[in-house]
Amino acid sequence: MSARTPGQVLAIGGGAIVAATLVAFGGFHVMDIAGSNSRHEHTTYTTPIRHIVVDAAGSVVIEGRPGNAVTVDSRISESIRHASSRARVDGDTLHLTGGCRGFALGHCSVSYDIQVPSTVDITAQTASGKLMASGMNADVALQAQSGAVAAYHVRGAVSLSTQSGRVSVDKVSGGPVKLRAQSGSISAYDVSAPRVDARTISGSVSVGLNATPTNVQAHTTSGRVTVLVPRNDERYQLHMHTSAGRTDSEGVQTSGSSSHVIDASTVSGRVVVDYND
């Protein structure tokens, strides 16, 4: 029998490593499925709550309702990775924490459906999953590492951000609106706020206002930027820029000394400022 060449030895060794890896991952997958477990927890808080802080490892959906009680439905799913959900009341603040530990590749999530009095301020973040708040007459701050973030029917300051996913608001009024994404589009419709700041690195930006704003910032690196303002007698100080595309203000009345400022830009794409009718 002839001696194997170095190349043959490396090929055989590499094949053995690949085979062992596939067997290991196959076994891991079987263990993950066999060890999977899910449970649901329902809790009602009747003590006065003015602020809710959520740190989750899954989706978070928050809905404002009449009444004084806070109800929390936790959905916990785990396998080789262990999941836990903890709640703590500190004064008038309810803290909810859902986390996972163990193998990074195992399935694990802790999600919350929360019903609250509409006047409770909300601060929520998640590593992966959607974040949504609706029906609130309070300030809302939502932050996701990966997942869509949205706020609907909110009267108060709104701050939404995600590293990867869509950011959207609809029927928001009162406080300033701050929207951020690294990879994903931003849409804001039916907004009545003095200040709107919407920025993404990759994706379109659309802002529709039904009240005259004081300051609008709408920016992206790659994508179209559209800002729609109500048709009235107000004039705007417009700053529009694109490196690869065109700008179009569609006859919107302008004045270099106006206190109503719209600053819209993209590196690659079209920039449009128009009336919303």
N, C-alpha and C positions, 0 to 999 in steps of 0.2 A: 504494500500500500504506500502510495507516495505521500510525502509530508505536505501538510496544508500550508498554503502561502499565508503571510501576515494578513492579507486582505480577506481571505476566507475565514481566518480566525476571528477577525473583527466582525465580519458579517454574522457568523454563528453566535458570537457573544452578544451582538446587538439584537439579534432575533430573540435570544433567550430573555434579554431584559424587557423587550416589548411584550413578549408572551407573559412574563411574570407580572408586568404592570397591568395588562388586560385582566388577568385572573384576579389580581388584587382589587381592581376597580369593580369587577363583576361581583366579587364577594362583598365589597363595601355596599354596592347598590342593593344586593339582597338583604343585607343587614339593615340598611336604611328603611327599606319597605317593611320588613318584618317587625322592626321596632317602632314603626310610626304610631302615633297616638294623638288624638285631638279631644279637646274638651271645651265646654262653654261655661262661663261664669257670669251671673247677673247680680249687680249690687245697686242699691238705692241709697243715696245720701240725702238726709233731710235737714242737716245743719246748714246754715247759710254759707254758700260758696260764692265768692266774687271773682275768682281767677282759677283757671284750670291749666296745668302744665303737663304735657304728655311727651314721653320719650318712648317710641315704639319700635318694634322690629317687624312691622307690617303696616297695613292700611289703617287710617284713622278717619272716621266720618263723624262730624259733629253737627248737630241740628238744634237750633234754638226753638224752644217750645214755651207756651204759657205755663205758669206755675213756679214753685220754688224748689222743687226736688231735682236732683241730678241722678240720672240712671246711667250705668255703665255696663255694657255687654262686652265681655272679653272673649275672643276666640283664640285659643292657644293650640298650636299644632307643632309637634316635635317628633323626632326620631332618635338617631344617635346623639344629635345635639339636644341638650336639655333646655326647655323654655320655662320662663318664670314671669309672673305678673305681680307687681306690688303696688299697693295704694297707700297713700299717707296724706292725712289732713293736717296742715300746718296753719293755724289761725283760720283765715277764710280762703285758703288756697288748697286745692286738691291736686296732689302729685300722682300721676300714673306712670309707671315704668314697666315696660315689657322688653325682655332681653333674651338672648340665646348664648349658650356657652358650649364648648366642646369642639368636635371636628368642624372645620370651616365648610366642608362640602356636604354635610348632612342637612336635611330639610328642617327648617324651623321658622316659625313666625308667631308674632303676638299682635293681634289686631284689635281695634276698639271701635265700637259704635256707641256714641255718647249723646244723650239728650240732656240739654241744659236750659235753665232760664235764659232768655235771649239777651239779658244784660251782663252775662258773665264774660269777662275777657278771656281770650283763648291764646295759648302758646303751645304749639305742637311741632314735633319733629319725628322723622322716621328714617331708617337706613334704606328701606326698600318698600315701596307701596304707595298707593295714592293717599293724598291728604285733601279733605274737603270740609268746608264749613258753610252753613247756610242758615238763613233766618236769624241773624244776629244783630242786636243793637249795641254792639260793643266792639272793642279793638280785637283784630284777628292777626296772628303771626304764625305762618306755616312754613316749614323748611323740610325738604326731602333731599336725600342724596341721589336716589333714583326713583322716579315715579312722577305722575301728573299731580299738579297742585291747583286747587280751585276754590273760589269763594263766590257765593251767590246770595243775593238779597242781604247785604250787610250794610249797616249804617254805623260807620266808625272808621278808624285808621286800619288799613289793610297792608300787610307785608307778606309777600309770597316769594319763595325761591326754590329752585331745584337745580341740581347739576345736570341731570338728564331726564327730560320729560317736558310736557306741555304745561304752560301756566295760563290760567284763564280766570277772568272775573266777569260778572254780569250783575247789573242792578246794584251797584255799589255807590254809596254817597257818604258825605260827611267829612271824614278825615282824609289825610293824604294817602295816596296809593303808590306802593313801591313793589315792582315786579322784576324778578331776576331769573335768568336761565343761562346755563352754559351751552347746552345743546338741546334746543327745542324752541318751538314757536311761542309767542305771547299774544294773547287776545284779551282785550278789555272793552266791553260793550255796555252801553247804558250807564255811563259813569258820570256822577255829579260830585266832583271833588276839586278843590282848588289847585292841588298839585298831583301830577301823575308822572312817575318815573319808571319807564319800562325799558329794560336792556337785556339783550341776549347776544351770545357770540355767534351762534349758528341757528338761523331760523327767522321767520317773518315776525314783524311786530305790527299789530293793529290796535288802534285806540279809538273808540267812539264815545264822544262826550255829548251829554244832553244839557249841560250847563256850561257857561263860559268859564274856562279855567284861568288861573293866574300863571301857571307854569307847566309846560308839558315837555318831558324829555323822552324821546323815542329813538332807540339806537340798536343797530345790529351790525355785525361784520359781514354776514352773508345772508341776504334775503331782502324782501320788499318791506318798506315801512309806510304805513298808512295812518294818518291822523284825521279824524272827522270831527268837526265842530258844529255847534248849532248855528243856524242861519239867523242872524240878528244884526244890529248896527255896530257891534263891536269890531274894532280893528286889532290886528295881531302883529307883533314883531316876529317875523319868520326868519329862521336860520335853517336852511336845507342844504344837504350835501350828499353827493354820491361820487365815487371814483369810477365806477363802471355802470352806467345807467343814465337815467334822466330824472329831473325834478319837475314837479307840476303842482302849482298851488290852486289851479282851477278857479281863478277869479276871487279867491278869498281876500277880503279887504285887509290892507296892511298899513302899518305906520311904524317908522323907526323909533318912535318915542313911546309906543304903547306899553302899558304895564302888563299886558297879556302876551306871554312869550311862548313860542313853540320852536323847539330845537329838535330836528329830525335828521338822522343820517344813516347811511350804510356805505360799506366799501364796495359791495357788489350787489346791485339791485336798483329798483326804482323807489323814489321817495314822492309821496303824494300827500298834500294837505287839501282837504275839500270840505264842503258842507255835508252834514249828515242826512240831508233830505234828498 
